[in-house]
Amino acid sequence: MPQGSWLGPLSFIILIDDLAAGPILHKYVNDTTISEPLSSTFQTSDIQSYISKLLLWTFQNSMKINYAKTKETFLVRF
């Protein structure tokens, strides 16, 4: 598929349509964000299970994660 064509983003969106790894999932043309809101600092996070689901999905769909561009971010609200 030629770079810059409209078919590239469209085919990628079709490929990731069945991805459902976490409670809040933002799918972009070349990026995916998993978010997990926690109501308190004492609530247990389930993010590891969401990441495991994401890794299983990537394996089943023959896709690779670019670990050099993968990051974990914490947002604390008071």
N, C-alpha and C positions, 0 to 999 in steps of 0.2 A: 504494500500500500504506500503510495507516495507521501512523503512528509509534507505537511501543510494542507493536505486535502481535508475535506469535511468528513470523510469516511473514517479517518483515524479516531477522532473523539467519539463518534457515534458507535463504532464497533467496540471501543473500550467500555462505554456505558452499558452496552448490551452484555458484555462479558462479566461486568461486576454487578449486574442487576440482582442476582440471587445472594449477594453478600449480606449477611445479617449477623454481625459478631457481637454487638453490644447494645445497651439501651439507647444510646444516642450515636448515630453513625452518619457522618457527613461524607458523601461521595463526590469527588471532583473528577475532572477529566484525567488528571495524572496523580491524584492524591486521595487518600482516605484518612479520616480522623475518627477515632473512637473516643467518646467522652463518657464519663461516669459521674453524675452528680452525687455527692454525699451530703446528707442533711446535718451531720455533726462530725466532729473530729474523732469520735469514739466508734463510728460506724465502720464495719469491716468492708473492705473493698473487694469487689469481684473482678477486677480488671485482668487478673491473671487468667481466669477462665475465658474471658472475652478474647484475650490474645491467643490462647490455645485454639479457640474456634477459628480465629483468623488464620493461624498457621495451618490448620487442617484444611480450610477452604482453599488457601493458596496451593497446597500440595495437590488437592483433588482437581484444581483447575489449571495445573501446570504453570503457575505464575510464581515469580520470585519477589521477595521483599528486599528492597535496597536498604540494608542495615546501616550504611554510611549516612543515609538521609533520615533514619528513624530516630525519633527522640521522645522522651517522656517529659511531660510538663505538669506541674502541680499548680493549681490556682486555689488560694486560700482566701475565703471571704469572712470578714468579721461582722 
